[in-house]
Amino acid sequence: MRVVRRLLVLLLALGAALPLTAPAAGAATPTVPTLVGIRAAHHPTYDRVVFDFAGGLPASRQVTWVTQLVGDASGLPVPVAGRAILQVRFAAANAHDAAGRATAPSRVAFALPNVLTVVQSGDFEAVTTYGIGVASRQAVHVSTLTSPSRVVVDVGAAFPTVWRQVWLFNQLRFVANAEPFFTPVLRPVLPLTPATGLMDRIFAGPTTTERAAGLRQLSSGATGFRALSISGGIARVQLTGGCSSGGSTVSIAGEILPTLRQLSTVDWVKVYDPSGHTLSPTGNRDSVPACLEP
């Protein structure tokens, strides 16, 4: 009987000790790569977008053309400026740190011939998704590099462009009440469709350097545009999404009017709201919808 009791005590003692040593065997948790930067540059025949990672490369890298970018968690459409959208999806990969802070930009614009912008649509359950907005759908090549870890997306850009001005909202000048409140920046656009390219560049917004200088894309609730036409010296364009000045004396009209009016075929610009209305639909004069009035 004493032997049995001693055996039970020994087993209980061993059982209590086991949990203290069990985690030592294979306790390491796999590291999920973290996206820490997005950059882009033009090369002689292509634009290169580089996704920088810390903690290695994501095992899965899916790159596909899509008609619409959709939020991974919400299922709602995510606006992307451009004529085509290249979706880039990484798994497993995060775009935030352990505290939930973003480690990569959610939206960044570039002044490149083809790549206009890179927009995040998901950072959910170790899947990170972006959409690359481009001026023209071209051939794509994807590769990886190490030391440091990078996923490289090359998008063809072997076509001619012309440089034109795009006016963006200057937040610093507005706060200082120092007119003009809109500042022109240079962007490359396709020579046969410059008006479309200029409107796309407005919605792509400022580059990182331009943002640091106080420039912003003043959307006034709009997410895009449609029905762009030029006839008889009048450019007409309809906003999509929303439309509201928010009671401000400045609106997206301050970006659109000078940007389109620089074209030799445009003397006046008429901006329509998403319902197709503008204050002066006829006549040789500029016009904005009531929703953009203060």
C-alpha positions as CSV (number, residue, x, y, z in Angstrom):
1,M,0.0,0.0,0.0
2,R,2.9,2.3,0.8
3,V,4.5,1.5,-2.5
4,V,1.2,2.5,-4.3
5,R,1.0,5.7,-2.4
6,R,4.6,6.6,-3.2
7,L,4.0,5.8,-6.9
8,L,0.9,8.1,-7.0
9,V,2.8,10.9,-5.3
10,L,5.6,10.4,-7.8
11,L,3.3,10.5,-10.8
12,L,1.4,13.5,-9.5
13,A,4.7,15.3,-9.0
14,L,5.8,14.4,-12.5
15,G,2.4,15.5,-13.9
16,A,2.6,18.9,-12.3
17,A,6.1,19.4,-13.6
18,L,5.4,18.4,-17.2
19,P,3.5,21.6,-18.2
20,L,6.5,23.7,-17.1
21,T,8.8,22.0,-19.7
22,A,6.4,21.1,-22.5
23,P,6.3,24.5,-24.3
24,A,10.1,24.4,-24.7
25,A,9.7,21.9,-27.5
26,G,8.7,23.8,-30.7
27,A,7.4,27.0,-28.9
28,A,8.4,29.3,-31.8
29,T,5.5,31.0,-33.6
30,P,5.9,31.4,-37.4
31,T,6.7,35.0,-38.3
32,V,4.1,36.6,-40.6
33,P,5.9,39.0,-43.1
34,T,5.0,42.6,-42.7
35,L,4.7,45.1,-45.5
36,V,6.8,48.1,-44.5
37,G,6.9,50.3,-47.7
38,I,5.7,50.9,-51.2
39,R,7.8,52.7,-53.8
40,A,7.8,53.0,-57.6
41,A,10.1,54.3,-60.4
42,H,10.1,54.5,-64.2
43,H,12.5,52.4,-66.3
44,P,13.0,52.7,-70.1
45,T,10.1,50.4,-71.0
46,Y,8.2,49.8,-67.8
47,D,7.1,51.2,-64.4
48,R,8.4,49.2,-61.4
49,V,6.4,49.0,-58.2
50,V,8.3,47.6,-55.2
51,F,6.6,46.2,-52.0
52,D,9.1,46.1,-49.2
53,F,8.7,43.4,-46.5
54,A,10.2,42.8,-43.1
55,G,10.3,39.2,-41.7
56,G,10.6,37.5,-45.1
57,L,8.5,37.1,-48.2
58,P,4.8,36.2,-48.2
59,A,4.3,32.6,-49.4
60,S,1.5,33.5,-51.8
61,R,1.7,36.4,-54.3
62,Q,-1.3,36.8,-56.6
63,V,-1.4,39.5,-59.3
64,T,-4.5,39.8,-61.5
65,W,-6.3,42.4,-63.5
66,V,-9.7,43.2,-62.0
67,T,-12.6,45.4,-63.1
68,Q,-13.1,46.7,-59.6
69,L,-11.2,46.7,-56.3
70,V,-13.2,45.3,-53.4
71,G,-12.5,45.7,-49.7
72,D,-11.5,42.4,-48.2
73,A,-13.4,42.8,-45.0
74,S,-16.3,45.1,-46.1
75,G,-17.0,43.8,-49.5
76,L,-17.5,47.4,-50.7
77,P,-15.9,48.8,-53.8
78,V,-12.6,50.8,-53.2
79,P,-12.1,53.7,-55.7
80,V,-8.9,53.5,-57.7
81,A,-7.9,56.2,-60.3
82,G,-6.9,55.0,-63.7
83,R,-8.1,53.1,-66.8
84,A,-7.3,49.6,-65.4
85,I,-6.7,48.1,-62.0
86,L,-4.0,45.5,-61.2
87,Q,-4.8,43.7,-58.0
88,V,-1.9,42.4,-55.9
89,R,-2.7,40.1,-53.0
90,F,-0.2,38.8,-50.4
91,A,-0.7,35.9,-48.0
92,A,0.3,35.4,-45.3
93,A,1.2,39.1,-44.8
94,N,0.3,42.0,-42.6
95,A,0.4,45.8,-43.2
96,H,0.3,46.6,-39.5
97,D,2.4,45.9,-36.3
98,A,1.4,44.0,-33.1
99,A,-0.3,47.2,-31.8
100,G,-2.4,47.5,-34.9
101,R,-0.5,50.5,-36.3
102,A,-0.2,50.7,-40.1
103,T,3.3,49.9,-41.4
104,A,2.6,50.8,-45.0
105,P,0.6,53.6,-46.7
106,S,-3.0,52.9,-47.6
107,R,-2.8,55.1,-50.6
108,V,0.1,56.6,-52.6
109,A,0.3,58.3,-55.9
110,F,3.2,58.4,-58.5
111,A,4.1,60.7,-61.4
112,L,5.0,57.9,-63.7
113,P,3.9,57.2,-67.3
114,N,1.6,54.3,-66.5
115,V,1.4,53.7,-62.7
116,L,-0.8,56.4,-61.2
117,T,-1.5,55.1,-57.7
118,V,-1.4,52.1,-55.3
119,V,-4.4,51.8,-53.1
120,Q,-5.0,49.3,-50.2
121,S,-8.2,47.3,-50.1
122,G,-7.4,44.8,-47.4
123,D,-5.2,44.1,-44.3
124,F,-7.3,41.4,-42.8
125,E,-6.6,37.9,-41.3
126,A,-3.0,37.9,-42.6
127,V,-4.0,38.8,-46.1
128,T,-2.9,42.2,-47.5
129,T,-4.4,43.5,-50.8
130,Y,-3.6,46.5,-53.0
131,G,-4.8,47.8,-56.3
132,I,-2.4,49.4,-58.8
133,G,-4.2,52.0,-60.9
134,V,-2.7,52.5,-64.4
135,A,-3.2,54.7,-67.4
136,S,-3.1,51.7,-69.8
137,R,-3.4,47.9,-69.4
138,Q,0.0,46.5,-70.4
139,A,2.1,43.3,-69.8
140,V,3.0,42.5,-66.2
141,H,6.0,40.7,-64.7
142,V,6.3,39.7,-61.1
143,S,9.5,38.8,-59.3
144,T,11.0,38.6,-55.8
145,L,14.2,39.8,-54.3
146,T,15.9,39.2,-50.9
147,S,18.2,41.1,-48.6
148,P,15.9,42.9,-48.0
149,S,12.7,41.1,-48.9
150,R,10.8,42.6,-51.9
151,V,8.0,41.8,-54.3
152,V,8.6,43.6,-57.6
153,V,5.7,44.3,-60.0
154,D,6.8,45.6,-63.4
155,V,4.1,47.1,-65.6
156,G,4.8,47.9,-69.2
157,A,5.2,51.6,-70.1
158,A,6.8,51.6,-73.5
159,F,4.5,54.4,-74.9
160,P,4.8,58.1,-75.4
161,T,3.5,60.6,-72.9
162,V,3.3,64.4,-72.7
163,W,3.7,66.5,-69.6
164,R,0.7,68.6,-68.5
165,Q,-0.3,70.4,-65.3
166,V,-2.7,69.1,-62.7
167,W,-4.0,71.5,-60.0
168,L,-4.2,70.2,-56.5
169,F,-5.5,71.8,-53.3
170,N,-2.8,73.5,-51.2
171,Q,-3.9,73.0,-47.6
172,L,-1.1,75.1,-46.1
173,R,-1.9,78.1,-48.3
174,F,-5.6,77.7,-47.5
175,V,-5.0,77.6,-43.7
176,A,-2.8,80.7,-44.0
177,N,-5.5,82.4,-46.2
178,A,-2.8,83.0,-48.9
179,E,-4.3,82.7,-52.4
180,P,-4.1,80.9,-54.7
181,F,-5.3,77.8,-52.9
182,F,-4.6,75.4,-55.7
183,T,-1.1,74.6,-56.9
184,P,-0.1,73.0,-60.3
185,V,2.1,69.9,-60.5
186,L,3.4,68.1,-63.5
187,R,2.0,64.7,-64.7
188,P,2.6,62.6,-67.8
189,V,-0.5,61.8,-69.8
190,L,-1.3,59.9,-73.0
191,P,-1.1,62.4,-75.9
192,L,-4.3,61.2,-77.6
193,T,-6.5,61.3,-74.5
194,P,-5.0,64.1,-72.3
195,A,-8.3,65.2,-70.7
196,T,-9.0,61.6,-69.4
197,G,-5.4,61.3,-68.2
198,L,-5.6,64.7,-66.3
199,M,-8.9,63.7,-64.6
200,D,-7.4,60.4,-63.5
201,R,-4.4,62.3,-62.1
202,I,-6.6,64.6,-60.1
203,F,-8.3,61.6,-58.4
204,A,-4.9,59.8,-57.9
205,G,-3.9,62.8,-55.8
206,P,-0.5,64.1,-54.7
207,T,2.8,62.1,-54.5
208,T,4.4,61.6,-51.1
209,T,6.7,64.5,-51.7
210,E,3.8,66.8,-52.7
211,R,1.8,65.7,-49.6
212,A,4.7,66.7,-47.4
213,A,4.5,70.2,-49.1
214,G,0.9,70.5,-48.1
215,L,-0.9,69.4,-51.3
216,R,-4.0,67.3,-51.0
217,Q,-6.7,65.9,-53.4
218,L,-9.9,67.8,-52.6
219,S,-12.5,65.3,-53.6
220,S,-15.7,67.1,-52.3
221,G,-17.1,63.6,-51.8
222,A,-16.6,62.5,-55.4
223,T,-14.9,59.1,-56.0
224,G,-14.4,59.4,-59.7
225,F,-15.8,60.8,-63.0
226,R,-17.7,59.7,-66.2
227,A,-19.1,61.2,-69.4
228,L,-16.1,63.3,-70.1
229,S,-16.4,65.1,-73.5
230,I,-15.0,68.2,-75.3
231,S,-17.0,69.9,-78.0
232,G,-17.3,73.5,-79.2
233,G,-14.6,74.6,-76.8
234,I,-16.6,73.2,-73.8
235,A,-15.4,70.4,-71.6
236,R,-18.1,68.5,-69.7
237,V,-17.5,66.0,-66.9
238,Q,-19.8,64.3,-64.5
239,L,-18.7,63.4,-61.0
240,T,-19.5,60.0,-59.5
241,G,-19.9,58.9,-55.9
242,G,-20.9,61.9,-53.8
243,C,-20.8,65.7,-54.2
244,S,-20.6,68.3,-51.4
245,S,-18.5,71.4,-50.7
246,G,-19.2,70.9,-47.0
247,G,-19.9,74.6,-46.9
248,S,-16.4,75.5,-47.9
249,T,-15.4,78.2,-50.4
250,V,-13.1,75.7,-52.1
251,S,-14.0,72.4,-53.8
252,I,-12.9,69.9,-56.4
253,A,-14.0,72.4,-59.0
254,G,-10.8,74.4,-58.2
255,E,-8.8,71.4,-59.4
256,I,-10.9,70.5,-62.4
257,L,-11.5,73.8,-64.0
258,P,-7.8,75.0,-64.5
259,T,-6.6,71.5,-65.2
260,L,-9.0,71.0,-68.2
261,R,-8.8,74.7,-69.3
262,Q,-5.1,74.4,-70.1
263,L,-6.0,72.2,-73.1
264,S,-6.0,74.1,-76.4
265,T,-9.4,72.7,-77.3
266,V,-11.1,73.9,-74.0
267,D,-12.3,77.4,-73.2
268,W,-14.9,76.6,-70.6
269,V,-15.6,73.7,-68.2
270,K,-18.9,72.5,-67.0
271,V,-18.9,70.1,-64.0
272,Y,-22.0,68.0,-63.4
273,D,-23.1,66.3,-60.1
274,P,-23.7,62.5,-60.0
275,S,-27.3,63.1,-61.0
276,G,-26.3,65.0,-64.1
277,H,-27.1,68.5,-63.0
278,T,-25.0,71.7,-63.2
279,L,-26.0,75.4,-62.6
280,S,-25.4,76.6,-66.2
281,P,-25.6,73.7,-68.6
282,T,-25.7,76.0,-71.7
283,G,-23.8,79.0,-72.8
284,N,-20.1,79.9,-73.1
285,R,-19.3,80.0,-69.4
286,D,-17.9,77.7,-66.7
287,S,-20.4,75.9,-64.6
288,V,-20.4,73.9,-61.4
289,P,-23.3,72.0,-59.7
290,A,-25.1,73.4,-56.7
291,C,-23.5,70.8,-54.4
292,L,-20.2,72.5,-54.9
293,E,-21.4,75.9,-53.9
294,P,-20.5,77.1,-50.4
